[in-house]
Amino acid sequence: MENNGLIERINCDKDSRIKYIKCTDKGKELKDIAKKNFTCLLNKLIDGIDKEDLNTFNKIISKMIENMEVIYD
């Protein structure tokens, strides 16, 4: 990501072992584009699905994630 100009490393003045990561303008632009594309895709995926059905789906997925966390903790 650094080589592609999306982030830059900044040294800490107080501790040379610490490096800060900063998103560049190019990285921020790419993030905005990715977010816009994801939102567009998501809207297409849920098109025509009733809001109540989406809520049910979200509850089921949330419960499945909880179950996975119990299994793999």
C-alpha positions, 0 to 999 in steps of 0.5 A: 500500500505504501508502494502504491502511494495509498499510505505513508509511514511517519516516525514517532519523534519520541520512540524510533520503534513506533511508526504511524500510518497515515492515509494519503490523499490518493488512499482517501480517494480510493477509499471513497470510491470503494465505499461508493461501489460497495454501497451501489452493489449492496443496494442492487443485492437487496433490491426487491427484498422486503425490509422485514425479511432483511431484518430477519436475515440480519438477526439470523446472521448475527446469531450465527456469528455469535455461535461461531465466536463460542465455537472458536474462543 
